[in-house]
Amino acid sequence: MRLTIASVGRFRGGPLPALYSEYASRLPWPVELKEVEEKRPLKGAQRKVREAELLMKAVPDNARLVVLHETGKAFTSVEFAQLLEQYADTGAQNVAFLIGGAEGHDPSTLKAADRLLSLGPMTWPHLMVRGLLAEQLYRASSILANHPYHRA
């Protein structure tokens, strides 16, 4: 199974790229970060539509689509591991995680999703979410491998 994390915005230094890289490098699955960015000064709904187009272009064909969104289901780490295991067991070749920008996701992206995923009720900076997601993916892989990283 291959993973894609498609995210609005680009890393520009600081500790966040290192956080993401630390956990992404530990994953047993190949993972690719695809950063998309709209340079034009679009506002509101126009911006969300354009970012949706850019995100969807970054998704591999036939990928299971998991969109991070505040209205999504908040999984425990074990439940998240079970979801990934289910995707693998049902033959999913690609799973794509979409992280929206500051304006959020366009309704078309939410409609296209196989699953809406929430990292909890708090709002997180979209560039930080990459590291949080990579850590949870690593935690899920350690749960599935009965590795002691996850101690619950």
BELSUL-V339407 format. One record per helix or strand. SS is the DSSP state (H for helix, E for strand). FROM is the first residue (numbers start at 0). LEN is the number of residues. If there is no record, write none. Layout:
ss;from;len
SS;FROM;LEN
SS;FROM;LEN
This chain:
ss;from;len
E;1;7
H;15;9
E;30;6
H;43;14
E;63;11
H;76;13
E;93;6
E;100;1
E;103;1
H;106;6
E;114;4
H;125;19
